[in-house]
Amino acid sequence: MGLDITWAVDWVRRSADVIAEHRVELITLDREIGDGDHGENMDRGFQAVLPKLDDLPAGSTPGDVLKLVATTLISTVGGAAGPLYGTAYLKGAVAAGGAVSLDGPAIAKILEAARDGVVTRGKAEPGDKTMIDAWTPAVDAAAHAATSGADAAGVLDAAAAAAEAGAVATEPLVARKGRASYLGERSAGHRDPGAESSALLLRAAADVAQAAAGV
């Protein structure tokens, strides 16, 4: 079963709920190795998207929703998260194109485009202790699931599980990018907040997709 505009809108709403639920956790993670504002910034950004969903014109597509999220996050989220997440959603929107329904391979391509956008913008690589450490395994898992014949919900579930594991795996790493890199060896032992928020957003996408599929 493909994922349509209803899934996309519901994903944004669920994302806003999840970020709000984990706001303090994300603030705490970021306070340990960064500015401490990641949870606050992400919450503000997604709350700003919510009222705009009601203004989407008739005939809007999932790509239109992703573009709306992108432009809103870029304009409302401070720090590095706004440009990085904004780029991710914008590149995802381009990959989605005007498709009304997204199948497994389409979802995998959207996630790959989103990840590549973040890499281009932030210049991070796997192992740098950034959100890429969640996104790259997610993209790889999504591609494998899609190639294996998984539907869109299955592809997202695989991506979310890999992102969650990737976020946990950032804990022992020494940061090589971003503000956390200023701490050097002291950054080890802490989970990267961007990787954690990425995992939360991908899990939200998967949960909404599975609910739509009746799983």
C-alpha positions in Angstrom: 0.0 0.0 0.0 1.3 3.4 -0.9 1.5 6.4 1.4 -0.5 9.5 0.5 -1.2 13.0 1.6 -3.0 11.7 4.7 0.0 9.9 5.9 2.3 12.9 5.2 0.1 15.2 7.2 -0.4 12.7 10.0 3.4 12.2 10.1 3.9 15.9 10.7 1.3 15.9 13.5 2.8 12.8 15.1 6.3 14.4 14.8 5.2 17.5 16.6 3.7 15.3 19.4 6.8 13.2 19.7 9.2 16.1 19.7 7.1 17.8 22.3 7.1 14.6 24.4 10.9 14.3 24.2 11.7 18.0 24.3 13.3 17.9 27.8 15.3 14.8 26.9 16.7 16.5 23.7 17.5 19.6 25.7 19.4 17.5 28.2 21.3 15.6 25.5 22.3 18.9 23.8 23.2 20.5 27.1 25.8 17.8 27.7 27.7 18.3 24.5 26.2 21.4 22.8 24.2 24.6 23.3 21.3 22.9 25.1 18.7 24.3 22.7 18.0 21.4 20.4 14.8 20.3 22.0 13.4 23.8 22.4 14.3 24.7 18.8 12.8 21.5 17.3 9.7 21.8 19.3 9.2 25.4 18.2 9.7 24.4 14.6 7.2 21.6 14.5 4.6 23.5 16.5 4.9 26.3 13.8 4.2 23.8 11.1 0.9 22.5 12.6 -1.4 25.5 11.8 0.0 25.6 8.3 -1.2 22.1 7.5 -4.8 23.4 7.5 -4.0 25.8 4.7 -2.7 23.2 2.3 -4.6 23.6 -1.0 -6.8 20.8 -2.4 -4.8 18.4 -4.5 -1.6 18.7 -2.4 0.8 15.8 -2.4 3.2 14.3 0.1 5.9 16.3 -1.5 4.0 19.5 -0.8 3.9 18.6 2.8 7.6 17.9 3.0 8.3 21.3 1.3 6.0 23.0 3.9 7.9 21.5 6.7 11.2 22.4 5.1 10.4 26.1 4.7 8.9 26.4 8.1 11.9 24.7 9.9 14.4 26.9 8.0 12.6 30.0 9.1 11.8 29.1 12.7 14.4 26.7 14.0 17.6 28.2 15.3 21.1 26.8 15.5 22.3 24.2 13.0 19.1 22.1 13.2 17.0 24.5 11.1 19.2 24.5 8.0 20.1 20.8 8.3 16.5 19.5 8.8 15.2 22.1 6.4 17.5 20.8 3.7 16.6 17.2 4.5 12.9 17.8 4.1 13.4 20.0 1.0 15.5 17.4 -0.8 13.0 14.8 0.3 10.3 16.9 -1.3 12.2 17.1 -4.5 12.6 13.3 -4.6 8.9 12.8 -3.9 8.0 15.1 -6.8 4.3 15.3 -7.6 3.6 11.7 -6.7 0.2 11.2 -5.1 1.2 7.9 -3.5 4.6 6.7 -2.4 5.6 3.1 -2.5 8.6 1.4 -0.8 11.2 2.3 -3.4 9.9 5.9 -3.5 10.2 6.2 0.3 13.8 4.8 0.1 14.7 7.4 -2.5 13.2 10.2 -0.4 15.2 9.2 2.7 18.4 8.9 0.6 17.8 12.4 -0.9 17.2 13.8 2.6 20.4 12.2 4.0 22.4 13.4 1.0 21.1 16.9 1.6 22.2 16.9 5.2 25.7 15.6 4.1 26.0 18.4 1.5 25.0 21.0 4.0 26.8 19.8 7.1 29.8 18.0 5.5 29.5 15.2 8.1 30.4 11.6 7.6 29.4 8.4 9.5 31.4 8.3 12.7 31.5 12.1 13.2 28.9 11.8 16.0 26.1 13.7 14.2 22.6 13.1 12.9 24.3 11.4 9.9 25.1 8.5 12.2 21.3 7.8 12.4 20.5 8.8 8.8 23.0 6.7 7.0 22.1 3.3 8.5 18.4 4.3 8.1 19.0 4.9 4.4 20.9 1.7 4.0 18.2 -0.3 5.8 15.5 1.4 3.7 17.2 0.6 0.4 17.7 -3.1 1.5 14.0 -3.4 2.6 12.8 -1.8 -0.7 14.9 -4.1 -2.8 13.6 -7.0 -0.8 10.0 -6.1 -1.7 8.9 -4.4 1.5 6.0 -2.0 1.2 6.3 1.7 2.2 5.4 1.0 5.9 8.0 -1.8 6.0 10.7 0.4 4.5 10.0 3.1 7.1 10.0 0.5 9.9 13.4 -0.8 8.8 14.7 2.8 8.5 13.5 3.7 11.9 15.0 0.7 13.6 18.3 1.4 12.0 18.2 5.0 13.0 17.4 4.1 16.6 20.4 1.8 16.7 22.5 4.4 15.0 21.6 7.1 17.6 22.6 4.7 20.4 25.8 4.0 18.7 26.9 7.6 18.8 27.3 7.4 22.6 30.9 6.2 22.6 32.0 8.3 19.7 34.2 11.3 19.9 32.6 14.2 18.0 34.4 15.5 14.9 31.8 18.0 13.7 29.7 20.7 15.3 29.8 22.3 18.7 30.4 18.9 20.4 33.7 18.6 18.6 35.0 21.4 20.8 34.9 19.0 23.7 37.2 16.5 22.1 37.4 13.3 24.1 34.9 14.6 26.7 32.2 14.3 24.0 32.4 10.5 24.3 29.8 8.9 26.5 26.9 11.1 25.4 24.3 10.4 22.7 24.2 12.9 19.9 20.9 14.9 20.1 20.5 15.3 16.3 20.8 11.6 15.8 18.2 11.0 18.6 15.8 13.5 17.1 16.3 12.0 13.7 15.4 8.6 15.1 12.3 10.0 16.8 11.1 11.5 13.5 11.7 8.4 11.5 9.9 6.3 14.1 7.0 8.7 13.9 6.9 8.2 10.1 6.9 4.4 10.5 4.3 4.4 13.3 1.9 6.5 11.2 2.5 4.3 8.1 1.8 1.1 10.1 -1.3 2.5 11.6 -2.5 3.4 8.1 -1.8 -0.1 6.9 -3.6 -1.5 9.9 -0.5 -3.2 11.3 
